[in-house]
Amino acid sequence: KMRAIQDNALVAVIFTATGYRVFIDNGANSGDWNHDGDEILLISKKLPSGVNIKLPTTFDTPNNRLRYNGRGFPDPSTLDGTGLTGTVTIQNQYGKQRQLAINRLGRIDQS
């Protein structure tokens, strides 16, 4: 969120079962959801063994992606229509889960 505001650019988050990638989606093909060679990769995180992201997330189902605009707000089309929120659930090898939710203002809460 803060990087989107700082650069006044689209910042995309792509979730996979084993991690996530965050990049500035502002290259020649701006807004295409692909990390192109002229775009800055901010984070590429692989989760520890035994920890995974339960798919699908509620972000742009079934694509499992979220995007912030240059004002730091999530793209409403990537949020769940009923409450304009999105959630991702992380689970460890013992079945214990944590849920991260992002609301329409971009605030992150965990439970």
C-alpha positions as a printed NumPy array, in Angstrom:
array([[  0.   ,   0.   ,   0.   ],
       [  2.675,   2.469,   1.003],
       [  4.795,   1.748,  -2.072],
       [  1.776,   2.356,  -4.32 ],
       [  1.321,   5.764,  -2.696],
       [  5.05 ,   6.558,  -2.746],
       [  5.403,   5.788,  -6.461],
       [  1.837,   6.77 ,  -7.431],
       [  1.7  ,   3.457,  -9.288],
       [ -0.197,   0.191,  -9.428],
       [  1.261,  -2.415,  -7.074],
       [  0.152,  -5.997,  -7.682],
       [  0.165,  -8.892,  -5.205],
       [ -0.078, -12.397,  -6.657],
       [ -0.751, -15.279,  -4.244],
       [  0.237, -18.905,  -4.871],
       [ -0.094, -21.934,  -2.606],
       [  3.555, -21.616,  -1.553],
       [  4.047, -17.841,  -1.363],
       [  3.408, -14.495,  -2.986],
       [  4.976, -11.853,  -5.235],
       [  4.611,  -8.084,  -5.036],
       [  5.647,  -5.85 ,  -7.909],
       [  5.061,  -2.41 ,  -9.361],
       [  2.825,  -2.984, -12.391],
       [  3.759,   0.171, -14.29 ],
       [  5.922,  -0.919, -17.221],
       [  5.207,  -0.856, -20.93 ],
       [  2.247,  -3.192, -20.293],
       [  1.029,  -1.338, -17.203],
       [ -1.827,  -2.992, -15.351],
       [ -1.541,  -6.368, -17.084],
       [ -0.95 ,  -8.35 , -13.852],
       [  2.331,  -9.755, -15.23 ],
       [  5.718,  -8.972, -13.738],
       [  7.402,  -7.76 , -16.91 ],
       [ 11.142,  -7.185, -17.252],
       [ 10.828,  -3.403, -16.951],
       [  8.871,  -3.569, -13.661],
       [ 10.317,  -3.573, -10.153],
       [  9.879,  -6.741,  -8.088],
       [  9.366,  -5.64 ,  -4.48 ],
       [  8.974,  -9.018,  -2.768],
       [  9.08 , -12.64 ,  -3.829],
       [  8.317, -14.674,  -0.712],
       [  8.341, -18.451,  -0.498],
       [  6.673, -19.743,   2.649],
       [  8.502, -22.193,   4.936],
       [  8.042, -25.917,   4.363],
       [  4.717, -27.086,   5.797],
       [  3.113, -23.648,   5.55 ],
       [  0.821, -22.769,   2.664],
       [ -1.758, -20.327,   1.44 ],
       [ -5.173, -21.914,   1.082],
       [ -6.435, -21.334,  -2.42 ],
       [ -8.603, -19.849,  -3.655],
       [ -8.3  , -16.604,  -1.729],
       [-11.222, -14.185,  -1.917],
       [ -9.039, -11.77 ,  -3.886],
       [-10.107, -11.741,  -7.526],
       [-11.192, -15.381,  -7.373],
       [-10.014, -17.603,  -9.041],
       [ -6.96 , -15.489,  -9.93 ],
       [ -5.79 , -14.96 ,  -6.319],
       [ -4.509, -11.454,  -6.822],
       [ -4.857,  -7.975,  -5.36 ],
       [ -3.801,  -4.602,  -6.698],
       [ -3.357,  -1.225,  -5.002],
       [ -3.77 ,   1.995,  -6.973],
       [ -1.556,   5.061,  -6.682],
       [ -3.646,   6.364,  -3.778],
       [ -3.101,   3.16 ,  -1.777],
       [ -6.608,   1.778,  -2.181],
       [ -7.243,  -1.802,  -3.308],
       [ -8.76 ,  -2.231,  -6.751],
       [-12.466,  -2.871,  -5.929],
       [-12.671,  -5.479,  -8.692],
       [-10.237,  -7.657,  -6.708],
       [-12.31 ,  -7.545,  -3.514],
       [-15.347,  -9.596,  -2.538],
       [-18.398,  -7.675,  -3.716],
       [-20.522,  -8.09 ,  -0.591],
       [-18.281,  -6.297,   1.884],
       [-15.534,  -4.992,  -0.378],
       [-12.959,  -6.988,   1.552],
       [-10.57 ,  -9.736,   0.638],
       [ -9.045, -12.529,   2.674],
       [ -6.138, -14.904,   2.452],
       [ -5.774, -17.878,   4.798],
       [ -2.368, -19.216,   5.788],
       [ -2.2  , -22.725,   7.242],
       [  0.638, -24.672,   8.847],
       [  1.284, -28.416,   8.698],
       [ -0.775, -28.956,  11.866],
       [ -3.867, -27.281,  10.438],
       [ -3.549, -24.085,  12.489],
       [ -4.742, -21.127,  10.426],
       [ -4.353, -17.361,  10.348],
       [ -6.547, -15.204,   8.203],
       [ -5.474, -11.836,   6.818],
       [ -8.199,  -9.494,   5.622],
       [ -7.877,  -6.287,   3.658],
       [-10.765,  -3.839,   3.608],
       [-11.749,  -1.36 ,   0.907],
       [ -9.43 ,   1.27 ,   2.4  ],
       [ -6.43 ,  -1.083,   2.286],
       [ -6.243,  -1.735,   6.014],
       [ -4.903,  -5.183,   6.944],
       [ -6.372,  -7.12 ,   9.881],
       [ -5.459, -10.603,  11.079],
       [ -7.374, -13.192,  13.037]])
